[in-house]
């Protein structure tokens, strides 16, 4: 985490919900890849903050399954999910 970020004026419930969803999705993706039994695969989820002039960047990255090209244009649609029913 970037110590230069400092204190932010945000709505805790909103940012909490966003981060929880991103992290849950990252854990799901890495778990799905792990289930495939790939040799030497080690699940990794990283979270990084960075101060960029008058903005703050928060990134959540994983080394899971990735997003298939055919659905990338849909990922910002409300309620879109690639998870099975009941999984999120």
N, C-alpha and C positions, 0 to 999 in steps of 0.2 A: 504494500500500500504506500502511495506517495505521501510523505509527510507534508508536502507543500500544499495539499488539498485544503487542510484546515477545516473549519466549521462551515457547513452548508445549510442553507435555508430550504428545506424540503419537507414534504408531507411523509412522515415516517411510514404510515400504513401503505401508501402508494409505492414508494421505493422498496419497501419490504416485500410487497406482493410481486413486484417485477423481479427482484433478485431471487426470491423463493422459486418462482416459475422457471427462471433461467437455470438455476442450480439443479432443481429437480429434473429438468430436461437433460442437463449434462450428465447427471447420475444415471438416468434412464438409458441414454445413448451408450455410455461406457459399460453399463451392466449388460446391455444387449450384445455388445461386441464381445465381452468377456464370456458370455454364454456360448458363443460359437466355438470356444476352445482353441483359439488362435495361439500358437506357440509363442512364448515370451511376451505376450501382451500384458501390459500393466496399465490399468485405468488411471488417467490423470485428468483432474479438473483444476483449473487455475482461475483465480480472480485477481484483477489488477485495477488499481485506480491511478489516474494520471492527471495532473493539472496541465491544462492547455490554455494559456492566456486567460480569458474570462470564462472558461468552461472547465468541466471535469468529465473525464472519460472513465467509464466503468466497463471493463470487459470480462466476460466469462467465457473461457475456452475449454474444450475437452478434446480428447482423442478417441471419441466414440465412432459410431457408424457413419457420421456425415449426413448431409441432406442430399437426397437424390435430385438431380437436375430438373426432373419433370415436376417437382413440387416447389422449387425455390420461389417461384413467383407468387405462391399462395401463402407463404409463411407469415405475412403481415395481415392476413384477413382475420377478423375477429372470430374466435372459437375454432379456428383451423387447428387440427392436430394430426399427427402421424401415429399417435399411440392408439392401441386398441381401446374399445369402450371400457370405461371404468379405470383406466390407467392414468388419467389426467386430462 
